Amino acid sequence: MSKTLRNQFPRLLPAPARKNISAADLIDGAFKAYNGARLAEACRLFSGKMLDGNGTVGMSLTGALTPAGLGKSCLVPLLKAGFVDWIISTGANLYHDLHYGLGMQLFAGSPSLNDIDLRNDGVIRIYDVLFDYDVLLDTDAFVRQVVQGPEFQKTMGTDEFHHLLGKYVFEREKKLGIPEHSLLAAAYKYRVPIFTSSPGDSSIGMNVAAMSLRDSKLAFDVNRDVNQTAAIVYDAKRSRGKSSVFILGGGSPKNFMLQTEPQIQEVMGIEERGHDYFLQCTDARPDTGGLSGATPGEAVSWGKIDPDSLPDCVVCYLDSTVALPLITAYALSRTAPRKPKKLYDRRDEMLEAIRVQYLKVGQVEKVAHRTDVSKKKKPARNLAKRASSVGSKK
């Protein structure tokens, strides 16, 4: 037998599946090759290294996940366990999340239904998810009524907007007796900031735009969003902590999540190396050149991912509606809950820290070449020292 095989690779000899086996045990025992093996690697990366040592975990959401119920089944439990610290989502996912928080009904249907008949019957279809047209109309009315409030009459980042909106959904859940149905409500409760990279590209943005014609003063500060998300990553790294990205799908939220490192290095001129851990679940191909399918190796060339982290980067070519429930079940089974970081409560502090550093080292003219990755990294501080450094400015 080859010494290479014997010394470097585990033997592929899975145990038989058994009755009543847990999801986590099935993944560890039977997911041994191809995308099954990548999913097992993803589970172990997330529940192990990404959640180890109080690292900061950012998640991006693309694709119709909340209409399929994944907000209630997976995302809310992840926030409750302290496993996700900040989020970038499409506006559509947050809009459809509202249906659940408002106690509206969605149904499991079929993708082969006649859409003309559905239109005539007032039924909306998202592939095989069905709901009444009144669900849209009632959700729209809720958004318009809420944003009339005095606290919304200003320019704000999308994280602040979603936090305020989540407060109203949280109160509605309590009134209806349906706790922990909504991602927005859970994010409000656990102080998890949620951004959207394109605030006008959803029914939430459409209703906000309509209200501006009624003299609403609500407007989104996209500049703050760009700097605030970079500040979250900088805050994780300045005390020599770890920054992880958990990407579901691709698209604009993926880019908005990853561009935080080029914002720090390329634009602000602050020395950095890139995110530490990268996990993506996608069905996008890399050979078409789109960002959705871009690999972590390609991200290294942009400074988005630390080159030393490539062995700890996993791309799982699998539908998120399959991958996310399995990763969630695995993490909840294998990892103890973490204390929520409540990053929303530190948003001004983090933004000020990166502003101070940018004004210290950044410039309007062309900045110097990015970080020399051949330089040896500073060792990570132990948790006691790291905890004592939170909030310090360097």
N, C-alpha and C positions, 0 to 999 in steps of 0.2 A: 504494500500500500504506500502511496505517495506520502512523504513526510509533510508536504505542504497541506494536504487534506487533513491528515491526522492531527497536526499541530495547530492549524489556524482556523479550522471550521468545525462546528458541531455536527454530529451525525444527524441525518434527516430520518428520524424514526419516531413519528408521533404516536402518542397513546390513542387507543380507540375512544371515540366520543361516547359518553355515557348519559344515561337518563338523568335529567335534572341538573346537568352541568351548568355552572355559572357562566355568564358571558366572558368574564375575565379569564377563567380557567380554560374556556374553549379557545380564546385568542392565543393564550400562551401555549396551549397544547396542540392545536391543529392548524394554526395560520403560519405555515412554514415556508411557503414559496410564492413567487410572483407578487401580485398586489395584496394577497393575504399576508405575506411576510412584511410588506411595506406598512400595512395597517398595524400589524403587531409592533413593528418598530416605532410607529407613530404613537401608539398607546404607551409604550415604555418611555419614549422621549418625553411626552407630555407629563405623565404621572411621576416620572423620575426626575430628570435633570431640569425641565422647565419649571416644575413646582418645588424644586429643592432649594434650600437656602434662602427662602423668602424672595426669590426672583420676581421681577415684574413681567406679567403676561398680558400682551395685547392681542385682541382677536378682531379679525375682519369678517364681515358677513355679506356675502353676495349670493344671489339666487333666491328663489321663493321659499325660504326656510320657515319663517313664522306662519305663513298660511298653512303649512303642513303640520303645524303643531309643535315644531321643534323648539319654539321659545319656552313653552310651558314644560315640555318633557325633558329638555336638555340644557338650554341656556340659563334658565332660572336656577336649576340645581347647581350649575357651575358657579354662578355668582354667589349663591347662598353658601357654598363650600369655600369661597375665597379663592377659587381657581382662575378667575379672569379678573384683571384689574382695570382694564380700559378697553373700549370697543370703538371700531369704525364700521358703520353699517350703511347699506343703501337706505334711502328714505323709505322705499317701498316695504322693506322688512319691518321698519318701525311703524309704518302706517297700518299694515295688516296685523301687527302685534296688538294694536289698539282694539281690534275686534274682540280679542280674548279678554282683555282687561275690562271691556265694557259689557261683558256677558253676552255677546252676540254668538250666533250659531253658524258654524261651518260644517260641511258634510263631506264624507269620503264618497266620491262618485266614480266616474269612468272617463278615460280620455276619448272614447269612441262615441260619445253622445252627439246628437245633431245640434250644432251651435245656433242654427236659425231657430229651431224650436226653443232652445234655451233663451235666446234673445226675446222671443215672443212671450215667454213665460216669466221674464224678469229674473233670470238666473245667470250669475257670473261664473265662469269656469277658469281655473288656473290648472291646466292639465287635467288632473283627476280630483281636484278640490273644488267644491261647489258651495256657493252661498247666494243668498237673495240680494238683489240690487239695493234693497233698503239698507243692507249692511254698509254699503258705501255711503249712501245718503246720510244715514244716521251718524256714521263716523265723521264725515265731513262737517256736519252740523256741530258735533262735539268739539272738533278742532277750532272752528270759527268762533264758537261761544267762549271757549277757554282763552284764546289769544286776545280777546277783548279786555282781559284783566289788566289792571294798572301795572303789574310787574312785568308785563310783556311789552310795554310801550317804550322800547328803547332798542338800540343796536346791541347785539350780544353774540357770543360764540354759540355754535350749535350744541356744545356740551351743556351750556347753561339753559338753552331753550329746551333740550330734552329732559333736563333735570326738573325744570318747572312743569313741563307737560306730564312727566312721570309722577309728580306729586298729585296732580288731579286724577290720574289713573289709579294711583295707590289708594286715594280716598274713595274712588268709585268701587274699587274691589272690596274694600272694607264694608261699604254700604250694601253691596250685593252679596256679601258673604262668600266671595270666591277668591281667597288670598292666593298669591303666587301663580297667577295665570299669565301675567304680562311681564315681558322683559323690561320695558320702560319703568314699570312700577318697582320691580326688583332692583333696577339700577338706582332709582331714587332711594330706596330703602338702604341699600348697601353702599351708597355714595360712589358708584362706578360711573365715570364720565363716558358718555356716548357721543361720538361725532358722526356727521355724515359728510362725505367728500363733495357731494353735489346737492345742496339743500333745496334747489329748485326742481330737482328731477324726481318728484314723487307727489302723491296726492296731498301730503302734508304741506309741501312747498307750494303747491297749486292753491290751496286754501289760504295760506299766508299771503300769497301774491294777490289773491282776490280781496283780502281784507285791507291791503294797502290802498285800494281804490276807494275804501271807506275811511281813509285817513288814519289807518293803523300806523303806528310809528315803529312797529317791529321790523327789524332788518337783521340779516345775518352777517357777522364779522368774520369773513373767510380768512383774513390775515391773522386774526387771533387764533383761528383753528390750526393754521399751518404752524405757527409759533408755539401754540399750546401743546400740540401733539409732540413736537420736537422737544419741548421742555419736559414732558413725561419721560421720554427716553433718556434725555440728559440727566434727569434726576436719578434714574435707575443706575446710570453708569458712573456718575461723578463720585459716588461712594464705593466704586469698584464692585457694584452689584451686577446682576445679569438682566439683560433685556431679551425677552422671547416674543416671537410672533407666531400666532396660530391663525392660519388663513383658510377660510372656507370659501371655495370658489376662487375668483380672481377679480378682474375689473378694477374700477376706480378705487374701491376701498382697499384692495391689496396694494395699489401704488401709494395711496395716501398713508398707509401704515409703514411701508418700506422707505418712503421718501424722507422720513424723519432723520435718518442718518445722513443722506446727502445735504439736507438742510443744515445739520450741525457742522458737517465737515466742509462741504464744497461752498456753501453760501455764507455761513457764519464764520468759517475759518477756525473752528474749534477742533482741537485734535481728538479724534475718535477712530474706532476701527470697524464698527458695524454691529448689528444685532448678534447676539450670542447663539440663539437657537431659532431654527426655522422649521415650521411644520405647515404643510399645505395639503389640503384635500381638493382635488380638481379633476375635471375631465378635459381640460384644455391641453392641446399639444404645444410643445416648444418650437417646432419647426416652422410655424406660421409667423413667427416674429412678434406675436402679441404679448403684452405684459401678463395676461392671465396664465399663459403657459410657460412664462420665463422661469428658468431653473434657479436654484440658489447659487449654483456656480456662476451663472451670468450676473446675479445680484452682487457677487463679490467684486466684479470689475467696476461696479458703480459705487462701491463703498457701503452698500446696504447691509452686507453680511460680513462678519469677521472671517477672514480666510481660515483661521484656525478652527472655525466652527463647522466647516464642511462635513466632517464625519458625523456631526450631530444635526444634520439637516435631512429632513425626510419629505419627499413628495409622494403622496398616496393617490394614485389615479383611480379615484372612486367617487361616486355620487355622494355629496355631503349628507343626504338624507339617510344613507347607509352608514357612512363613517362616523358621523357625529354621535348618534346614540351609542355605538359600540365604544368609542373613545371615552364618552362620558361615563358609561357604566364601568369601564375599566378603571378610570381615575378614581371614581367614588369608592370602588372596591379596594384599590391598592394604596391609596394615599389619604392620610388624615386631613380633615378640613384645616384650612389656614385662616388666620385672623384677617378679615377684609382690610385692605390698605386705605380705603376711603380716599382715593386720590382726588375726588372732586373737591373735598374740603381743603386741599392744598394747592388748588389751581393757581391762585395768585402768587403764592410763594414760589412755586416751580417756575412760573413765567418770569418772575423777577430774577431768579437765579440765572436763567439762560440769558436774559437781557444784559445783566451785569457782565457776564463772561463774554458775550458778543461785543459789547462796547469796549471791552478790554483788549480783545485780540482781533476782532473783525475789522473790515475796512470796505470802503466803497469801490476802490480800485481792485484789480485782479488779485485774488488771494494767492498765497503760496501753495505749492503742490500739497495734496492731501497727505494724511498720515503715512509715514514710512512703515509699512507692515512688517519690515524685517527687524524693526526694533523690538526688543523683548518687552512683553507686556508686564505691567506691574502686577504682583500677586494680589489675589482677592483678599480683602480683609475678612477676619472672622466675624461672625454674626454679632458678637457683643460690641466690637468696634464699629461695625456698620450701623448698628442701631443708635449708637451714641453720636454718629455723624449726621443723622437725618436732620435736615433743616440748615446745616452749615453751608456757608458760601465759600467757594474756593476760587 
